Amino acid sequence: MTAAAPPVPPGDYAPPAAPAAAPAATTTPTATAPATARTLTPVSKVLKLCLHALLLGLLALAAGRAVADSAPRAGWVFAACALLAAVYAAGVRAPAVHSSPRAGAVWLAGLGAAWAALLLVSPDGLWIAFPLYFLELHLLRLRWGVAAVAVTACAAIGGFLAHSSAATPGAFLGPLLGGAVAVATVLGYQALYRESERRRELIEELITTRADLAAAERSAGILAERERLAREIHDTLAQGLSSIQLLLRAAERALPEGAPALPHIAQAREAAQDNLAEARRFVRALTPPDLEHGSLAAALERLCAGVPGPRVRFSLSGRPRVLPTPYEVALLRIAQSALANVVRHARAGRAEITLTFMDASVTLDIVDDGHGFDPSSAASGSGDGGFGLPAMRSRAETLGGLFTVESAPGQGTAVAVTLPLPLEHLEHVDPVEAL
């Protein structure tokens, strides 16, 4: 159980901040957090100043009344008030009091001793019990804080009875009710603080998710445009240049040897060949960045090697073949999203990715030995899952594939994606190399 957090913390202490959410892709969450801190800082300072003013004002009132009434122990009362004020000021200015529970307990013990001395010489010391309640609840764990409040209330009652011959109900009810109000106030503040922290975390998570979705949409748009340009270059410029080259070859063969047009035809054919090679380079350059340095299998192997945390192994089954660019992009993105879930949520020790090529389809399996979950609750949205599984399912179904998830609490998770191959890719032909 952590230390209580009263609404009026002493000194320069502030309640510890909640753990920060995952950083967003943009600077929006970073710009939002300081604005919240600026809003809450004046309130915290006002509460601390109110506590200082309350305690010092009560001490001044007790000393002033003793001097004004010419009490026989006025000097002792003044000295006890000065001692209590000095101990309080020393604790407020000591950093250890706000960072170490043991130092805070020692400071409270010193305050209690100085307050007991004031109670012995003046009944007005009873009023100091109320600010002490908040200090005890703030610096001590909740159960010890409540016990300290009870002891303080009993001491206040005893001090009043020691200076008054008549025992009235108010002498008992006043300190007890004050302690009950302090405890209820602190508990209510803690509940409000926890609720505000939950709301802040939800807002930051929403901002982060919105930024991630925007980044994902931009990335998807860029990839789609790259694929479209690659297809357009392949289907128009490259095919046209290939046809021009074939026609020039036919014309070259049809002309007799020594014809004056032969050098010009040869030069035109070389120009068409050079431009065809340039078109091929354009098509390759428009390959998605994760796939531009090799095949899908190589990209998945690099992905497994770079995963932090669990050990991830990649295996390839079947005879590899060249897949359409949308297929490679979808399978790579699904693998990335699944491994991200393994790292963030599964707490797995091992995971395995298997890419299987079959006669008419390609399958990607991601298996881990993590904590697992209930797929039905994730599908219905009643669990704590995010957008990972729906996004993976959408990628697979967009290409006419099948996406399945098998998992159970404590039994790990298996994700499988099966994509049917288009008819033109059933043969082992690379459309780029076939230009």
FENFENWO-V857410 format. One record per residue. N is the residue number from 1. RES is the residue in one small letter. BURIAL is I if it has 9 or more other C-alpha atoms within 8 Angstrom, else O. Layout:
BEGIN
n->[N | N]
res->[RES | RES]
burial->[BURIAL | BURIAL]
END
This chain:
BEGIN
n->[1 | 2 | 3 | 4 | 5 | 6 | 7 | 8 | 9 | 10 | 11 | 12 | 13 | 14 | 15 | 16 | 17 | 18 | 19 | 20 | 21 | 22 | 23 | 24 | 25 | 26 | 27 | 28 | 29 | 30 | 31 | 32 | 33 | 34 | 35 | 36 | 37 | 38 | 39 | 40 | 41 | 42 | 43 | 44 | 45 | 46 | 47 | 48 | 49 | 50 | 51 | 52 | 53 | 54 | 55 | 56 | 57 | 58 | 59 | 60 | 61 | 62 | 63 | 64 | 65 | 66 | 67 | 68 | 69 | 70 | 71 | 72 | 73 | 74 | 75 | 76 | 77 | 78 | 79 | 80 | 81 | 82 | 83 | 84 | 85 | 86 | 87 | 88 | 89 | 90 | 91 | 92 | 93 | 94 | 95 | 96 | 97 | 98 | 99 | 100 | 101 | 102 | 103 | 104 | 105 | 106 | 107 | 108 | 109 | 110 | 111 | 112 | 113 | 114 | 115 | 116 | 117 | 118 | 119 | 120 | 121 | 122 | 123 | 124 | 125 | 126 | 127 | 128 | 129 | 130 | 131 | 132 | 133 | 134 | 135 | 136 | 137 | 138 | 139 | 140 | 141 | 142 | 143 | 144 | 145 | 146 | 147 | 148 | 149 | 150 | 151 | 152 | 153 | 154 | 155 | 156 | 157 | 158 | 159 | 160 | 161 | 162 | 163 | 164 | 165 | 166 | 167 | 168 | 169 | 170 | 171 | 172 | 173 | 174 | 175 | 176 | 177 | 178 | 179 | 180 | 181 | 182 | 183 | 184 | 185 | 186 | 187 | 188 | 189 | 190 | 191 | 192 | 193 | 194 | 195 | 196 | 197 | 198 | 199 | 200 | 201 | 202 | 203 | 204 | 205 | 206 | 207 | 208 | 209 | 210 | 211 | 212 | 213 | 214 | 215 | 216 | 217 | 218 | 219 | 220 | 221 | 222 | 223 | 224 | 225 | 226 | 227 | 228 | 229 | 230 | 231 | 232 | 233 | 234 | 235 | 236 | 237 | 238 | 239 | 240 | 241 | 242 | 243 | 244 | 245 | 246 | 247 | 248 | 249 | 250 | 251 | 252 | 253 | 254 | 255 | 256 | 257 | 258 | 259 | 260 | 261 | 262 | 263 | 264 | 265 | 266 | 267 | 268 | 269 | 270 | 271 | 272 | 273 | 274 | 275 | 276 | 277 | 278 | 279 | 280 | 281 | 282 | 283 | 284 | 285 | 286 | 287 | 288 | 289 | 290 | 291 | 292 | 293 | 294 | 295 | 296 | 297 | 298 | 299 | 300 | 301 | 302 | 303 | 304 | 305 | 306 | 307 | 308 | 309 | 310 | 311 | 312 | 313 | 314 | 315 | 316 | 317 | 318 | 319 | 320 | 321 | 322 | 323 | 324 | 325 | 326 | 327 | 328 | 329 | 330 | 331 | 332 | 333 | 334 | 335 | 336 | 337 | 338 | 339 | 340 | 341 | 342 | 343 | 344 | 345 | 346 | 347 | 348 | 349 | 350 | 351 | 352 | 353 | 354 | 355 | 356 | 357 | 358 | 359 | 360 | 361 | 362 | 363 | 364 | 365 | 366 | 367 | 368 | 369 | 370 | 371 | 372 | 373 | 374 | 375 | 376 | 377 | 378 | 379 | 380 | 381 | 382 | 383 | 384 | 385 | 386 | 387 | 388 | 389 | 390 | 391 | 392 | 393 | 394 | 395 | 396 | 397 | 398 | 399 | 400 | 401 | 402 | 403 | 404 | 405 | 406 | 407 | 408 | 409 | 410 | 411 | 412 | 413 | 414 | 415 | 416 | 417 | 418 | 419 | 420 | 421 | 422 | 423 | 424 | 425 | 426 | 427 | 428 | 429 | 430 | 431 | 432 | 433 | 434 | 435]
res->[m | t | a | a | a | p | p | v | p | p | g | d | y | a | p | p | a | a | p | a | a | a | p | a | a | t | t | t | p | t | a | t | a | p | a | t | a | r | t | l | t | p | v | s | k | v | l | k | l | c | l | h | a | l | l | l | g | l | l | a | l | a | a | g | r | a | v | a | d | s | a | p | r | a | g | w | v | f | a | a | c | a | l | l | a | a | v | y | a | a | g | v | r | a | p | a | v | h | s | s | p | r | a | g | a | v | w | l | a | g | l | g | a | a | w | a | a | l | l | l | v | s | p | d | g | l | w | i | a | f | p | l | y | f | l | e | l | h | l | l | r | l | r | w | g | v | a | a | v | a | v | t | a | c | a | a | i | g | g | f | l | a | h | s | s | a | a | t | p | g | a | f | l | g | p | l | l | g | g | a | v | a | v | a | t | v | l | g | y | q | a | l | y | r | e | s | e | r | r | r | e | l | i | e | e | l | i | t | t | r | a | d | l | a | a | a | e | r | s | a | g | i | l | a | e | r | e | r | l | a | r | e | i | h | d | t | l | a | q | g | l | s | s | i | q | l | l | l | r | a | a | e | r | a | l | p | e | g | a | p | a | l | p | h | i | a | q | a | r | e | a | a | q | d | n | l | a | e | a | r | r | f | v | r | a | l | t | p | p | d | l | e | h | g | s | l | a | a | a | l | e | r | l | c | a | g | v | p | g | p | r | v | r | f | s | l | s | g | r | p | r | v | l | p | t | p | y | e | v | a | l | l | r | i | a | q | s | a | l | a | n | v | v | r | h | a | r | a | g | r | a | e | i | t | l | t | f | m | d | a | s | v | t | l | d | i | v | d | d | g | h | g | f | d | p | s | s | a | a | s | g | s | g | d | g | g | f | g | l | p | a | m | r | s | r | a | e | t | l | g | g | l | f | t | v | e | s | a | p | g | q | g | t | a | v | a | v | t | l | p | l | p | l | e | h | l | e | h | v | d | p | v | e | a | l]
burial->[O | O | I | I | I | I | I | I | I | I | O | O | O | O | O | O | O | O | O | O | O | O | O | I | O | O | O | O | I | O | O | O | O | O | O | O | O | O | O | O | O | O | O | I | O | O | I | I | O | I | I | I | O | I | I | I | O | I | I | I | O | I | I | O | O | I | I | O | O | O | O | O | O | I | O | O | I | I | O | I | I | O | I | I | I | O | I | I | O | O | I | I | O | O | O | O | I | I | O | O | I | O | I | I | I | O | I | I | O | I | I | O | O | I | I | I | I | I | I | O | I | I | I | O | I | I | O | I | I | I | I | I | I | I | I | I | I | I | I | I | I | I | O | O | I | I | O | I | I | I | O | I | I | I | I | I | I | O | I | I | I | O | O | O | O | O | O | O | O | O | I | I | O | O | I | I | O | I | I | O | O | I | I | O | I | I | I | O | I | I | O | O | O | O | O | O | I | O | O | O | I | O | O | I | I | O | I | I | I | O | I | I | O | O | I | O | O | O | O | O | O | O | I | O | O | I | I | O | I | I | I | I | I | I | I | O | I | I | I | I | I | I | O | I | I | O | O | I | I | O | I | I | O | O | O | O | O | O | O | O | O | I | O | O | I | I | O | I | I | O | O | I | I | O | I | I | O | O | I | I | O | I | I | I | O | I | I | I | O | O | I | I | O | O | I | I | O | O | I | I | I | O | I | I | O | O | I | O | O | I | O | I | I | I | O | O | I | O | O | O | O | I | O | O | O | O | I | I | I | I | I | I | I | I | I | I | I | I | I | O | I | I | I | O | O | I | I | I | I | I | I | I | I | I | I | I | I | I | O | O | I | I | I | I | I | I | I | I | I | I | I | I | I | I | I | O | I | I | O | O | O | O | O | O | O | O | O | I | O | O | O | I | I | O | I | I | I | O | O | O | I | I | I | O | I | O | I | I | I | O | I | I | I | I | I | I | I | I | I | I | I | O | O | O | I | I | O | O | O | O | O | O | O | O | I]
END
